[in-house]
Amino acid sequence: GAGVSQSPSNKVTEKGKDVELRCDPISGHTALYWYRQSLGQGLEFLIYFQGNSAPDKSGLPSDRFSAERTGGSVSTLTIQRTQQEDSAVYLCASSLDAGWETQYFGPGTRLLVL
Amino acid sequence: GQQVMQIPQYQHVQEGEDFTTYCNSSTTLSNIQWYKQRPGGHPVFLIQLVKSGEVKKQKRLTFQFGEAKKNSSLHITATQTTDVGTYFCAPLLRGNKLVFGAGTILRVKS
């Protein structure tokens, strides 16, 4: 079946603009995760969803970042008033359930803020 | 808080040499997963370890979970250019959450 998909694959925006990043998880996966990866760096956890609820938002860097998930499926990560330091690859992953289940990653959205 | 340390950060080996990356925790882990990310790609699950002292092999890759379940290692025998990438450990920590280590970047000279 289809894997995790993300859109857009690349996004170039101007500082101060808002952006929306989309993630389509694997069908039937209840858990969905967002990570940020700067060039050559590790994975920075942002937020995860169990169903439509977000039990852990501890990784969101600031109140400019928000995310939602609807219908237990698609998730959107929104960054308001983008800054240059927001430039990174944003990765989404899904798993059957939260916790120890294997995470399946999407290809990521490469965001560049000019 | 709970922390995971992965070492080394970077290793450059000659093709055919062995490679090992270590993941260390200050607390006992219930389980740990390993992922590989090829350059320009996304992380892909390799294996999960659950039992104390567990050893699992995948061809040239050997994964170990320490007896005290506080550390784990990934060893690659006779590296090949296809092994290039970043290897992440991801233990399950308090809060029932996988926490990814900083990763070890492996480069292989042919």
HADDOCK unambig.tbl for C-alpha pairs under 7 A between the chains (distance, minus, plus):
assign (segid A and resid 42 and name CA) (segid B and resid 102 and name CA) 4.56 0.50 0.50
assign (segid A and resid 42 and name CA) (segid B and resid 103 and name CA) 5.92 0.50 0.50
assign (segid A and resid 43 and name CA) (segid B and resid 100 and name CA) 6.40 0.50 0.50
assign (segid A and resid 43 and name CA) (segid B and resid 102 and name CA) 6.93 0.50 0.50
assign (segid A and resid 99 and name CA) (segid B and resid 92 and name CA) 6.94 0.50 0.50
assign (segid A and resid 99 and name CA) (segid B and resid 96 and name CA) 4.76 0.50 0.50
assign (segid A and resid 99 and name CA) (segid B and resid 97 and name CA) 5.12 0.50 0.50
assign (segid A and resid 99 and name CA) (segid B and resid 98 and name CA) 6.47 0.50 0.50
assign (segid A and resid 100 and name CA) (segid B and resid 92 and name CA) 6.34 0.50 0.50
assign (segid A and resid 100 and name CA) (segid B and resid 98 and name CA) 6.78 0.50 0.50
assign (segid A and resid 102 and name CA) (segid B and resid 45 and name CA) 6.78 0.50 0.50
assign (segid A and resid 104 and name CA) (segid B and resid 44 and name CA) 6.92 0.50 0.50
assign (segid A and resid 105 and name CA) (segid B and resid 42 and name CA) 6.35 0.50 0.50
assign (segid A and resid 105 and name CA) (segid B and resid 43 and name CA) 6.32 0.50 0.50
assign (segid A and resid 105 and name CA) (segid B and resid 44 and name CA) 6.99 0.50 0.50
assign (segid A and resid 106 and name CA) (segid B and resid 42 and name CA) 6.86 0.50 0.50
assign (segid A and resid 107 and name CA) (segid B and resid 41 and name CA) 6.75 0.50 0.50
assign (segid A and resid 107 and name CA) (segid B and resid 42 and name CA) 5.71 0.50 0.50
